[in-house]
Amino acid sequence: MSATMSDWLEGARARTLPASVSPVFAGTGVAISMGGVNWGRAALALLIALCFQVGVNFANDYSDGIRGTDDVRMGPPRLTGGGLVPPDVVRSVAFAFFALGCVFGLWLVALCGHWWLIVIGILCLPAAWYYTGGEHPYGYMGLGEVFVFIFFGLVATAGTTYTQADGVAWTGWLMACAMGLIACAILMVNNIRDIPGDSQSGKHTLAVRLGDRRARASYGLAIGTAFILSACCIGVIGWWWILFVVSLALAVSCVRDVLGNGGRALTGKALIPVLRNTGFVELGFGLAALATFGLATL
């Protein structure tokens, strides 16, 4: 059995990519409000985010596959676990994306002149690999959301702003926290779907540790808190908050599906569309932040 292009695209997990690009949009919006936007550096930040996200996805495919975690997986079949591609090939592809991300990162650091950011980049590599890799992956200990909040929230959003504006305003830190919380919600709904299989395979994600009911509540809390933080930011820049309405409406729909809202909460594979839509919530949120901060400066 050999992998098709469709299998490789599925392995890259396109539905997770909004979690990587959205913080760059939000961080660039904050940079605009600070009068320091640089579109070339924003583009490099976007490429770095995409490379690391895809690298993480292939690294997870490899690590989960060789452990046998994906043998009882609820979602689409993986490259390694499904026997579509030799494990070493998947690992090499993951490393290639990490390497490409590092190249773009060095380029960005050279342009902005903040060489200490290389330290952050170095920390990103083990954080990405040991999420599911190594003998004691922290993703199996319920710490995945911590990684996501820090690197796909604080680092990605505030880092994007910093490399353009040479600083981060308080609105930037609030936006960074908001982006991190939505990224955590994406991971949470993914893991809620996989609670039965993860429990059986010994993958103790935060969703497994919390249990189904509390994990679903934490999903709603993360989404709700993110929009509250955005309200704190946009309250100081006028009526442009209306640009967040589309993202908010989709978020409400996702939370209803996860919590049940008086009906039956979605489970198993029925949560896959919610996972995808939560990614769109973050994408809409990031684009709304970019447009809101940008228009407020006119």
C-alpha positions, 0 to 999 in steps of 0.5 A: 500500500502506498500513499496518494497525494490526498493521503499526504495532504490529510497527513499535513492536517489542513484543518489545523493550519488556521491555528498557525496562520491566525496568530500572525494575522492578529499580531500583524494587526497589533503591529499596524496599531503601533505604527510598525507594520512590515509586510515582508516580515509578516510574510516570513512569520506566516511561513515559519508558522506554517512550516512548524505546524505541518512539521508538528503534524507529521511528527505526531503522525510518526510518533503516535504511529510507532507507539500504536496510539493510532490503532484505535483512532476515531479520526481519519487514518494516519500515514504511519499508523495506517501503514501508508508510508514507512515511519522513517519517511514520515519522520524525515518529512517532519524534520524537513519542515522544521528545518525549513521553518528554521531557515525562515526564522533566521531570515526574519531574525536577521531582518529585525535584528533581535538576535536573542529570538534565536533562543525562542526558535531553539526552544520551539524545536524540542517543544514541537518534537516531544509533544508526542515524541521521545520516551515521555511525551508531554502530550500524553501527560495532559500538557499539550494545551500548555504547549499550544497556548505558549507557542501558538498563542503567546510566541506566535502572536506577540512574536509577530508583533515584536519582529515588526514593531520592536515591542508589544502593546498591552492589546498585543498580549491580550490578543496573544492570550485569546489566540492561544485559548482558541488554539487550545479549544481546537486541541481540546475538541480533537482530544474529546473526540479521541477520549475512548481510544486515547484512554485505551492506548494510555494517551492521557491527554487533558481531555482524558484527565478531565473526563468528557463532561469537564473537557467539553466545559473547558472548550466552551470556557476557552472560546468564551474567554477569548472573545471576552479578551478581544472585547477588552481590546476592541473596546478602545478602538471604536465600532470596528468590533462588528468585524468579529461577529462572523467568527463569534456566530460560528463559535456559538454554533461550535460550543452548542455542538460540543456542549449539547445545549439541551440536546445531545452533544456530538461525539466521535466522528461527528466532532470532526466538522466541529474541529474544522469549524473551530479552526475557522473560528480562529481564522475569522478571529485573526482576520477580524483582529487584522482588519479591526486594528488596521481600519482603526488607524485610518 
